[in-house]
Amino acid sequence: MEKKSHLAPFKMMPTRHGTCPECGIAHPKEYPHKQNSLAYQYSFYNDHGRFPTWEDALSHCDEEMKAKWIKSLKELGIDV
């Protein structure tokens, strides 16, 4: 079964070499994706049919990393 594309007929350009293949930002694997990068937003939308939230961007992180980011985001007025 072929994966559904929510952006068809458009195709995303690959991210730059040496960056995260999902968000296009150079960050350690244990860090969250950059939730507001266009590469991540459209890649996620293409896969899920909706734009990502910070919860989505943090979903692959361990609990300690999530807690740190959620605390920092809340200090900026961003609810996660």
Gaussian input, Z-matrix of N, CA and C with variables (Angstrom, degrees):
# hf/3-21g

backbone

0 1
 N
 C     1     B1
 C     2     B2     1     A1
 N     3     B3     2     A2     1     D1
 C     4     B4     3     A3     2     D2
 C     5     B5     4     A4     3     D3
 N     6     B6     5     A5     4     D4
 C     7     B7     6     A6     5     D5
 C     8     B8     7     A7     6     D6
 N     9     B9     8     A8     7     D7
 C    10    B10     9     A9     8     D8
 C    11    B11    10    A10     9     D9
 N    12    B12    11    A11    10    D10
 C    13    B13    12    A12    11    D11
 C    14    B14    13    A13    12    D12
 N    15    B15    14    A14    13    D13
 C    16    B16    15    A15    14    D14
 C    17    B17    16    A16    15    D15
 N    18    B18    17    A17    16    D16
 C    19    B19    18    A18    17    D17
 C    20    B20    19    A19    18    D18
 N    21    B21    20    A20    19    D19
 C    22    B22    21    A21    20    D20
 C    23    B23    22    A22    21    D21
 N    24    B24    23    A23    22    D22
 C    25    B25    24    A24    23    D23
 C    26    B26    25    A25    24    D24
 N    27    B27    26    A26    25    D25
 C    28    B28    27    A27    26    D26
 C    29    B29    28    A28    27    D27
 N    30    B30    29    A29    28    D28
 C    31    B31    30    A30    29    D29
 C    32    B32    31    A31    30    D30
 N    33    B33    32    A32    31    D31
 C    34    B34    33    A33    32    D32
 C    35    B35    34    A34    33    D33
 N    36    B36    35    A35    34    D34
 C    37    B37    36    A36    35    D35
 C    38    B38    37    A37    36    D36
 N    39    B39    38    A38    37    D37
 C    40    B40    39    A39    38    D38
 C    41    B41    40    A40    39    D39
 N    42    B42    41    A41    40    D40
 C    43    B43    42    A42    41    D41
 C    44    B44    43    A43    42    D42
 N    45    B45    44    A44    43    D43
 C    46    B46    45    A45    44    D44
 C    47    B47    46    A46    45    D45
 N    48    B48    47    A47    46    D46
 C    49    B49    48    A48    47    D47
 C    50    B50    49    A49    48    D48
 N    51    B51    50    A50    49    D49
 C    52    B52    51    A51    50    D50
 C    53    B53    52    A52    51    D51
 N    54    B54    53    A53    52    D52
 C    55    B55    54    A54    53    D53
 C    56    B56    55    A55    54    D54
 N    57    B57    56    A56    55    D55
 C    58    B58    57    A57    56    D56
 C    59    B59    58    A58    57    D57
 N    60    B60    59    A59    58    D58
 C    61    B61    60    A60    59    D59
 C    62    B62    61    A61    60    D60
 N    63    B63    62    A62    61    D61
 C    64    B64    63    A63    62    D62
 C    65    B65    64    A64    63    D63
 N    66    B66    65    A65    64    D64
 C    67    B67    66    A66    65    D65
 C    68    B68    67    A67    66    D66
 N    69    B69    68    A68    67    D67
 C    70    B70    69    A69    68    D68
 C    71    B71    70    A70    69    D69
 N    72    B72    71    A71    70    D70
 C    73    B73    72    A72    71    D71
 C    74    B74    73    A73    72    D72
 N    75    B75    74    A74    73    D73
 C    76    B76    75    A75    74    D74
 C    77    B77    76    A76    75    D75
 N    78    B78    77    A77    76    D76
 C    79    B79    78    A78    77    D77
 C    80    B80    79    A79    78    D78
 N    81    B81    80    A80    79    D79
 C    82    B82    81    A81    80    D80
 C    83    B83    82    A82    81    D81
 N    84    B84    83    A83    82    D82
 C    85    B85    84    A84    83    D83
 C    86    B86    85    A85    84    D84
 N    87    B87    86    A86    85    D85
 C    88    B88    87    A87    86    D86
 C    89    B89    88    A88    87    D87
 N    90    B90    89    A89    88    D88
 C    91    B91    90    A90    89    D89
 C    92    B92    91    A91    90    D90
 N    93    B93    92    A92    91    D91
 C    94    B94    93    A93    92    D92
 C    95    B95    94    A94    93    D93
 N    96    B96    95    A95    94    D94
 C    97    B97    96    A96    95    D95
 C    98    B98    97    A97    96    D96
 N    99    B99    98    A98    97    D97
 C   100   B100    99    A99    98    D98
 C   101   B101   100   A100    99    D99
 N   102   B102   101   A101   100   D100
 C   103   B103   102   A102   101   D101
 C   104   B104   103   A103   102   D102
 N   105   B105   104   A104   103   D103
 C   106   B106   105   A105   104   D104
 C   107   B107   106   A106   105   D105
 N   108   B108   107   A107   106   D106
 C   109   B109   108   A108   107   D107
 C   110   B110   109   A109   108   D108
 N   111   B111   110   A110   109   D109
 C   112   B112   111   A111   110   D110
 C   113   B113   112   A112   111   D111
 N   114   B114   113   A113   112   D112
 C   115   B115   114   A114   113   D113
 C   116   B116   115   A115   114   D114
 N   117   B117   116   A116   115   D115
 C   118   B118   117   A117   116   D116
 C   119   B119   118   A118   117   D117
 N   120   B120   119   A119   118   D118
 C   121   B121   120   A120   119   D119
 C   122   B122   121   A121   120   D120
 N   123   B123   122   A122   121   D121
 C   124   B124   123   A123   122   D122
 C   125   B125   124   A124   123   D123
 N   126   B126   125   A125   124   D124
 C   127   B127   126   A126   125   D125
 C   128   B128   127   A127   126   D126
 N   129   B129   128   A128   127   D127
 C   130   B130   129   A129   128   D128
 C   131   B131   130   A130   129   D129
 N   132   B132   131   A131   130   D130
 C   133   B133   132   A132   131   D131
 C   134   B134   133   A133   132   D132
 N   135   B135   134   A134   133   D133
 C   136   B136   135   A135   134   D134
 C   137   B137   136   A136   135   D135
 N   138   B138   137   A137   136   D136
 C   139   B139   138   A138   137   D137
 C   140   B140   139   A139   138   D138
 N   141   B141   140   A140   139   D139
 C   142   B142   141   A141   140   D140
 C   143   B143   142   A142   141   D141
 N   144   B144   143   A143   142   D142
 C   145   B145   144   A144   143   D143
 C   146   B146   145   A145   144   D144
 N   147   B147   146   A146   145   D145
 C   148   B148   147   A147   146   D146
 C   149   B149   148   A148   147   D147
 N   150   B150   149   A149   148   D148
 C   151   B151   150   A150   149   D149
 C   152   B152   151   A151   150   D150
 N   153   B153   152   A152   151   D151
 C   154   B154   153   A153   152   D152
 C   155   B155   154   A154   153   D153
 N   156   B156   155   A155   154   D154
 C   157   B157   156   A156   155   D155
 C   158   B158   157   A157   156   D156
 N   159   B159   158   A158   157   D157
 C   160   B160   159   A159   158   D158
 C   161   B161   160   A160   159   D159
 N   162   B162   161   A161   160   D160
 C   163   B163   162   A162   161   D161
 C   164   B164   163   A163   162   D162
 N   165   B165   164   A164   163   D163
 C   166   B166   165   A165   164   D164
 C   167   B167   166   A166   165   D165
 N   168   B168   167   A167   166   D166
 C   169   B169   168   A168   167   D167
 C   170   B170   169   A169   168   D168
 N   171   B171   170   A170   169   D169
 C   172   B172   171   A171   170   D170
 C   173   B173   172   A172   171   D171
 N   174   B174   173   A173   172   D172
 C   175   B175   174   A174   173   D173
 C   176   B176   175   A175   174   D174
 N   177   B177   176   A176   175   D175
 C   178   B178   177   A177   176   D176
 C   179   B179   178   A178   177   D177
 N   180   B180   179   A179   178   D178
 C   181   B181   180   A180   179   D179
 C   182   B182   181   A181   180   D180
 N   183   B183   182   A182   181   D181
 C   184   B184   183   A183   182   D182
 C   185   B185   184   A184   183   D183
 N   186   B186   185   A185   184   D184
 C   187   B187   186   A186   185   D185
 C   188   B188   187   A187   186   D186
 N   189   B189   188   A188   187   D187
 C   190   B190   189   A189   188   D188
 C   191   B191   190   A190   189   D189
 N   192   B192   191   A191   190   D190
 C   193   B193   192   A192   191   D191
 C   194   B194   193   A193   192   D192
 N   195   B195   194   A194   193   D193
 C   196   B196   195   A195   194   D194
 C   197   B197   196   A196   195   D195
 N   198   B198   197   A197   196   D196
 C   199   B199   198   A198   197   D197
 C   200   B200   199   A199   198   D198
 N   201   B201   200   A200   199   D199
 C   202   B202   201   A201   200   D200
 C   203   B203   202   A202   201   D201
 N   204   B204   203   A203   202   D202
 C   205   B205   204   A204   203   D203
 C   206   B206   205   A205   204   D204
 N   207   B207   206   A206   205   D205
 C   208   B208   207   A207   206   D206
 C   209   B209   208   A208   207   D207
 N   210   B210   209   A209   208   D208
 C   211   B211   210   A210   209   D209
 C   212   B212   211   A211   210   D210
 N   213   B213   212   A212   211   D211
 C   214   B214   213   A213   212   D212
 C   215   B215   214   A214   213   D213
 N   216   B216   215   A215   214   D214
 C   217   B217   216   A216   215   D215
 C   218   B218   217   A217   216   D216
 N   219   B219   218   A218   217   D217
 C   220   B220   219   A219   218   D218
 C   221   B221   220   A220   219   D219
 N   222   B222   221   A221   220   D220
 C   223   B223   222   A222   221   D221
 C   224   B224   223   A223   222   D222
 N   225   B225   224   A224   223   D223
 C   226   B226   225   A225   224   D224
 C   227   B227   226   A226   225   D225
 N   228   B228   227   A227   226   D226
 C   229   B229   228   A228   227   D227
 C   230   B230   229   A229   228   D228
 N   231   B231   230   A230   229   D229
 C   232   B232   231   A231   230   D230
 C   233   B233   232   A232   231   D231
 N   234   B234   233   A233   232   D232
 C   235   B235   234   A234   233   D233
 C   236   B236   235   A235   234   D234
 N   237   B237   236   A236   235   D235
 C   238   B238   237   A237   236   D236
 C   239   B239   238   A238   237   D237

   B1=1.4483
   B2=1.5330
   B3=1.3126
   B4=1.4534
   B5=1.5187
   B6=1.3404
   B7=1.4527
   B8=1.5269
   B9=1.3398
   B10=1.4545
   B11=1.5271
   B12=1.3215
   B13=1.4557
   B14=1.5219
   B15=1.3241
   B16=1.4563
   B17=1.5223
   B18=1.3236
   B19=1.4592
   B20=1.5224
   B21=1.3300
   B22=1.4669
   B23=1.5164
   B24=1.2967
   B25=1.4543
   B26=1.5266
   B27=1.3188
   B28=1.4612
   B29=1.5224
   B30=1.3207
   B31=1.4619
   B32=1.5222
   B33=1.3233
   B34=1.4621
   B35=1.5213
   B36=1.3157
   B37=1.4540
   B38=1.5264
   B39=1.3175
   B40=1.4691
   B41=1.5276
   B42=1.3232
   B43=1.4618
   B44=1.5236
   B45=1.3107
   B46=1.4657
   B47=1.5315
   B48=1.3254
   B49=1.4573
   B50=1.5300
   B51=1.3118
   B52=1.4582
   B53=1.5162
   B54=1.3288
   B55=1.4582
   B56=1.5244
   B57=1.3184
   B58=1.4657
   B59=1.5262
   B60=1.3332
   B61=1.4597
   B62=1.5299
   B63=1.3395
   B64=1.4587
   B65=1.5198
   B66=1.3545
   B67=1.4644
   B68=1.5225
   B69=1.3208
   B70=1.4536
   B71=1.5165
   B72=1.3282
   B73=1.4587
   B74=1.5260
   B75=1.3153
   B76=1.4678
   B77=1.5309
   B78=1.3319
   B79=1.4626
   B80=1.5216
   B81=1.3317
   B82=1.4636
   B83=1.5389
   B84=1.3245
   B85=1.4712
   B86=1.5195
   B87=1.3430
   B88=1.4545
   B89=1.5329
   B90=1.3191
   B91=1.4602
   B92=1.5258
   B93=1.3333
   B94=1.4688
   B95=1.5247
   B96=1.3132
   B97=1.4629
   B98=1.5223
   B99=1.3122
   B100=1.4643
   B101=1.5247
   B102=1.3101
   B103=1.4677
   B104=1.5221
   B105=1.3135
   B106=1.4633
   B107=1.5264
   B108=1.3276
   B109=1.4720
   B110=1.5322
   B111=1.3095
   B112=1.4687
   B113=1.5200
   B114=1.3335
   B115=1.4718
   B116=1.5241
   B117=1.3283
   B118=1.4675
   B119=1.5253
   B120=1.3231
   B121=1.4580
   B122=1.5308
   B123=1.3187
   B124=1.4584
   B125=1.5215
   B126=1.3085
   B127=1.4578
   B128=1.5307
   B129=1.3364
   B130=1.4600
   B131=1.5277
   B132=1.3346
   B133=1.4609
   B134=1.5237
   B135=1.3115
   B136=1.4565
   B137=1.5299
   B138=1.3372
   B139=1.4698
   B140=1.5237
   B141=1.3398
   B142=1.4653
   B143=1.5287
   B144=1.3278
   B145=1.4575
   B146=1.5228
   B147=1.3227
   B148=1.4625
   B149=1.5236
   B150=1.3311
   B151=1.4571
   B152=1.5257
   B153=1.3368
   B154=1.4642
   B155=1.5249
   B156=1.3152
   B157=1.4583
   B158=1.5313
   B159=1.3227
   B160=1.4623
   B161=1.5255
   B162=1.3350
   B163=1.4684
   B164=1.5229
   B165=1.3211
   B166=1.4641
   B167=1.5247
   B168=1.3300
   B169=1.4644
   B170=1.5256
   B171=1.3328
   B172=1.4664
   B173=1.5275
   B174=1.3177
   B175=1.4742
   B176=1.5286
   B177=1.3099
   B178=1.4675
   B179=1.5370
   B180=1.3390
   B181=1.4676
   B182=1.5317
   B183=1.3405
   B184=1.4622
   B185=1.5356
   B186=1.3298
   B187=1.4635
   B188=1.5282
   B189=1.3200
   B190=1.4669
   B191=1.5269
   B192=1.3294
   B193=1.4611
   B194=1.5306
   B195=1.3420
   B196=1.4701
   B197=1.5243
   B198=1.3417
   B199=1.4708
   B200=1.5263
   B201=1.3219
   B202=1.4688
   B203=1.5287
   B204=1.3249
   B205=1.4672
   B206=1.5227
   B207=1.3162
   B208=1.4675
   B209=1.5203
   B210=1.3277
   B211=1.4661
   B212=1.5279
   B213=1.3042
   B214=1.4679
   B215=1.5207
   B216=1.3224
   B217=1.4637
   B218=1.5253
   B219=1.3337
   B220=1.4711
   B221=1.5278
   B222=1.3306
   B223=1.4695
   B224=1.5280
   B225=1.3265
   B226=1.4730
   B227=1.5327
   B228=1.3345
   B229=1.4647
   B230=1.5148
   B231=1.3295
   B232=1.4740
   B233=1.5212
   B234=1.3353
   B235=1.4550
   B236=1.5220
   B237=1.3136
   B238=1.4603
   B239=1.5176
   A1=109.17
   A2=116.37
   A3=121.30
   A4=110.30
   A5=116.05
   A6=122.73
   A7=109.97
   A8=116.58
   A9=121.08
   A10=110.25
   A11=116.40
   A12=122.28
   A13=108.47
   A14=116.60
   A15=121.10
   A16=111.84
   A17=117.25
   A18=121.20
   A19=113.27
   A20=117.12
   A21=120.33
   A22=109.59
   A23=119.34
   A24=129.70
   A25=113.87
   A26=117.96
   A27=120.60
   A28=111.10
   A29=115.82
   A30=121.65
   A31=107.96
   A32=115.19
   A33=120.75
   A34=109.32
   A35=115.72
   A36=120.68
   A37=107.21
   A38=118.71
   A39=119.41
   A40=110.38
   A41=115.13
   A42=119.18
   A43=109.39
   A44=114.88
   A45=120.77
   A46=110.63
   A47=116.36
   A48=122.43
   A49=110.11
   A50=116.89
   A51=121.76
   A52=114.18
   A53=116.48
   A54=120.00
   A55=109.24
   A56=115.77
   A57=121.31
   A58=108.46
   A59=118.06
   A60=119.77
   A61=113.80
   A62=117.55
   A63=119.88
   A64=113.54
   A65=116.84
   A66=117.97
   A67=113.70
   A68=117.84
   A69=120.76
   A70=114.31
   A71=117.81
   A72=122.49
   A73=108.38
   A74=116.89
   A75=120.63
   A76=107.88
   A77=116.08
   A78=120.93
   A79=108.75
   A80=117.29
   A81=119.75
   A82=110.47
   A83=116.68
   A84=121.16
   A85=113.19
   A86=116.74
   A87=119.66
   A88=113.28
   A89=118.19
   A90=122.16
   A91=109.79
   A92=116.95
   A93=119.08
   A94=111.44
   A95=114.43
   A96=119.73
   A97=108.01
   A98=116.46
   A99=119.99
   A100=106.80
   A101=114.87
   A102=121.91
   A103=112.93
   A104=118.25
   A105=119.63
   A106=114.25
   A107=118.15
   A108=118.11
   A109=108.22
   A110=115.70
   A111=118.94
   A112=111.77
   A113=116.63
   A114=119.59
   A115=109.85
   A116=117.57
   A117=120.72
   A118=110.88
   A119=117.02
   A120=119.17
   A121=111.79
   A122=116.89
   A123=118.99
   A124=112.85
   A125=117.91
   A126=120.38
   A127=109.91
   A128=116.19
   A129=121.32
   A130=110.03
   A131=117.04
   A132=120.82
   A133=110.86
   A134=116.04
   A135=120.06
   A136=111.16
   A137=116.13
   A138=120.47
   A139=113.69
   A140=117.83
   A141=121.12
   A142=115.13
   A143=117.56
   A144=119.92
   A145=113.77
   A146=117.36
   A147=122.84
   A148=107.73
   A149=115.29
   A150=119.19
   A151=110.24
   A152=117.65
   A153=120.93
   A154=113.17
   A155=113.94
   A156=121.96
   A157=107.85
   A158=116.35
   A159=118.56
   A160=110.25
   A161=118.29
   A162=120.29
   A163=110.58
   A164=116.91
   A165=120.82
   A166=110.77
   A167=116.28
   A168=120.99
   A169=111.84
   A170=116.48
   A171=122.40
   A172=113.22
   A173=117.87
   A174=121.29
   A175=114.68
   A176=119.29
   A177=120.94
   A178=112.84
   A179=116.93
   A180=121.61
   A181=111.02
   A182=115.85
   A183=118.71
   A184=108.79
   A185=116.20
   A186=121.52
   A187=112.82
   A188=117.81
   A189=120.77
   A190=110.95
   A191=116.92
   A192=120.83
   A193=110.30
   A194=116.79
   A195=119.91
   A196=110.37
   A197=116.83
   A198=120.95
   A199=110.90
   A200=117.45
   A201=121.06
   A202=110.86
   A203=116.06
   A204=120.10
   A205=111.17
   A206=117.14
   A207=119.79
   A208=110.07
   A209=117.45
   A210=121.51
   A211=110.11
   A212=117.21
   A213=120.93
   A214=112.18
   A215=116.49
   A216=119.77
   A217=110.92
   A218=117.21
   A219=120.46
   A220=110.72
   A221=117.13
   A222=120.26
   A223=111.40
   A224=116.55
   A225=121.43
   A226=112.07
   A227=115.77
   A228=119.99
   A229=114.03
   A230=116.69
   A231=121.10
   A232=108.48
   A233=116.54
   A234=120.95
   A235=109.96
   A236=115.14
   A237=120.47
   A238=108.29
   D1=128.68
   D2=-178.22
   D3=-80.77
   D4=140.96
   D5=-179.39
   D6=-67.08
   D7=133.40
   D8=-179.94
   D9=-71.68
   D10=137.60
   D11=176.40
   D12=-108.68
   D13=118.99
   D14=178.73
   D15=-81.50
   D16=-8.70
   D17=-179.45
   D18=-105.88
   D19=2.43
   D20=-177.01
   D21=-53.37
   D22=138.52
   D23=9.03
   D24=-91.09
   D25=8.66
   D26=-179.19
   D27=-77.15
   D28=151.85
   D29=175.74
   D30=-128.85
   D31=141.97
   D32=178.70
   D33=-80.81
   D34=141.53
   D35=172.57
   D36=-73.09
   D37=147.42
   D38=176.73
   D39=-65.69
   D40=152.97
   D41=177.56
   D42=-71.40
   D43=160.92
   D44=-178.45
   D45=-63.28
   D46=142.73
   D47=178.17
   D48=-54.52
   D49=134.77
   D50=179.03
   D51=90.51
   D52=0.95
   D53=177.00
   D54=-111.58
   D55=168.82
   D56=177.19
   D57=-61.15
   D58=128.48
   D59=-178.76
   D60=-67.34
   D61=-15.71
   D62=179.80
   D63=-92.50
   D64=-40.55
   D65=-175.55
   D66=-113.97
   D67=-10.87
   D68=176.89
   D69=76.97
   D70=14.55
   D71=-179.71
   D72=-111.96
   D73=142.22
   D74=176.28
   D75=-80.27
   D76=104.09
   D77=178.12
   D78=-144.49
   D79=153.93
   D80=176.20
   D81=-60.14
   D82=149.00
   D83=-177.85
   D84=-55.57
   D85=-32.21
   D86=-176.18
   D87=-79.42
   D88=-8.55
   D89=178.01
   D90=-85.30
   D91=156.41
   D92=178.11
   D93=-70.46
   D94=160.99
   D95=172.88
   D96=-69.56
   D97=155.24
   D98=176.10
   D99=-77.05
   D100=104.57
   D101=-172.03
   D102=-57.74
   D103=-32.38
   D104=-176.28
   D105=-101.49
   D106=12.27
   D107=175.14
   D108=-74.44
   D109=139.80
   D110=-179.25
   D111=-61.13
   D112=-36.78
   D113=179.21
   D114=-60.15
   D115=-45.89
   D116=-179.22
   D117=-68.89
   D118=-44.00
   D119=-178.73
   D120=-58.63
   D121=-47.01
   D122=-176.51
   D123=-78.84
   D124=-31.74
   D125=173.96
   D126=-63.54
   D127=-46.45
   D128=179.33
   D129=-64.28
   D130=-44.91
   D131=179.23
   D132=-59.46
   D133=-42.04
   D134=179.90
   D135=-60.81
   D136=-38.61
   D137=-178.37
   D138=-80.85
   D139=-33.40
   D140=-169.49
   D141=-118.60
   D142=-10.03
   D143=179.25
   D144=75.71
   D145=14.52
   D146=176.36
   D147=-152.32
   D148=161.05
   D149=178.58
   D150=-81.97
   D151=152.16
   D152=-175.59
   D153=-76.31
   D154=151.48
   D155=172.68
   D156=-103.21
   D157=174.34
   D158=173.74
   D159=-63.67
   D160=-33.37
   D161=176.24
   D162=-58.71
   D163=-41.41
   D164=177.64
   D165=-64.00
   D166=-44.57
   D167=-178.32
   D168=-64.37
   D169=-28.48
   D170=-179.11
   D171=-92.63
   D172=-8.18
   D173=-168.43
   D174=-58.55
   D175=-28.30
   D176=-178.67
   D177=-89.83
   D178=-4.07
   D179=-177.45
   D180=-81.77
   D181=154.94
   D182=174.87
   D183=-74.59
   D184=168.33
   D185=-173.74
   D186=-61.41
   D187=-37.41
   D188=179.11
   D189=-64.61
   D190=-44.71
   D191=179.33
   D192=-64.93
   D193=-42.74
   D194=178.10
   D195=-57.92
   D196=-46.99
   D197=-177.74
   D198=-60.30
   D199=-42.80
   D200=179.58
   D201=-61.98
   D202=-45.94
   D203=-178.24
   D204=-68.53
   D205=-41.89
   D206=179.68
   D207=-61.94
   D208=-42.18
   D209=177.84
   D210=-60.85
   D211=-47.51
   D212=-179.67
   D213=-64.56
   D214=-41.10
   D215=178.85
   D216=-65.31
   D217=-40.38
   D218=178.12
   D219=-62.67
   D220=-37.29
   D221=177.12
   D222=-62.78
   D223=-24.83
   D224=177.16
   D225=-90.96
   D226=2.06
   D227=179.32
   D228=85.86
   D229=17.40
   D230=-179.68
   D231=-105.10
   D232=116.86
   D233=177.33
   D234=-82.57
   D235=135.29
   D236=178.87
   D237=-115.89

